[in-house]
Amino acid sequence: AAMAARCRLAARFHHIHGTNIRLDASCTQATRVESFANGLCFSQEPLAPGQIFLVEIEEKELGWCGHLRVGLTAHDPQSLEVVPEYSLPDLVNMGDTWVFAITRSHNRVVLEGEEVQARGRPWEPFLLIERVRIPRDTLVGRSRPGRYSHILDDLYKMNVLPPTARRSRIGVLYAPQPDGTADMHIVINGEDMGPSARGLPTTRPLYAVIDVFASTKSVRVIPVDYGFPSLQTLCRLVIQKHIVHRLAIDGLDLPPLLKNFCQHE
């Protein structure tokens, strides 16, 4: 319950951000309005151990090379005299920052001597990372309602679409280790990419870094409920199980808010 309350509070962007970023009134949507850089954003609060900061790619912009960049930083955004133009290399060069570019291929990290771990089945209800358990339903991208929504949604679940595609959901978290440090994990559409960075300090607050860079134009923060799925989520799963695709939801005798949640969220 404490984790759920904290995650709801932290599921917003910090008011400190790059000069080309515009936040909506709720501080949950960040849009780069000019150029391809100066799109740095941070979580409003430092993350708790195992707390994922999850965003969905809402808009793309053709004509630029490069994609979304995500990571963690021990720098309090309030302490920055100037927000760097780039997360890579500018913010990283300041030290105590770990940022990786999301590419069209999987961002899976395998260290020398380690074997690739078999990822969990996409229909399993929870994603397990170390001792962290996160409901998978929220982590997976969903297409816009349409005739082929059921096909596209399965592709998101299997994580076979490019991670930089619109509606993909990308998150970052850190998992504490026995030696007092932490490993940073990037999650793409419900799949853990493995420890992207090791040895992060747990004695300092760690903020999520989201760089709305190049071909990524707009992202939205997705709140994540820990523990048991909400009644709303359980209703959605039952409804979706009995329809061919989400367009059929319009014809159901359901409250408008529940219809919208089943179709869009």
C-alpha positions, 0 to 999 in steps of 0.5 A: 500500500505504501509503495502504491501511494508513493508511485501514484505521487511520483508518476509525474515529471519534475517542473525542472526540464529541458528548454524545448519541453512543454508539460501538460497541466497534470505534469504527466505528458512531456512534449518536445516542441522544437528541434531534436534536443533540449528534451531532458525530463526527470521524475518529480520525486526520487524513486524508491527501491524497486519503483518503476518510472514508466512512460509511453511513447505518444508521438514520433517525429520523422526526419531525425536519427535517434530515439528515446533515452532513459536512465537514472541520476543522483543529481537533484534536478533542483540543483542543476544550474542549467539543464544539459542539452543532452543526457548522452553525453552531457548529463552522464559526463557530470557523473553519478548518471546512468543513461541508455538509448532505446534502440530498434533492437532489444536493449538486453544487456548480457555481461561476460560469463552470464547466460541470457535468462529466459524471459517470463511468459507474456501472459504471466500476471507479474514481472519479477525483477530480483525481489520486485514484483510488478503487475505486467498488464500496466507495463505492456503497450496497447494500440489505439482502438481499431480493427486490428487492435487484438493483433497489435496488442499481442505483438506488444505483449510478445515484445516483437514490435520495435521498442521505439514504436508509438504506444510502447511502454518503457520503464526504469528502476533500480534493484538493491544488491546485498553489497549495498549498491543497486542494479539499474533495469530497463523494462520494455513492454513488460520485458526486463532487459537485464541490469543495464548498469551496476554499482549504483549508490543507494545512499543518495536519492535517484531520479528517473531520467527521460530524454525526449530525443530526436524521433521521439516527440512526446511521452506520457507517464503511466502510473503503476499499481503494485500489489493486487490488480485493481477492480478496474483492471480485473474488469478490463481483463474479463471484458477483453477476454470475451470480445474480438477487438476493442471496437466492440466495446462501444456496443456494450452496456457499460459506463463511459469511463469504464469503456474508455479505460478498456479501450485506451488505457 
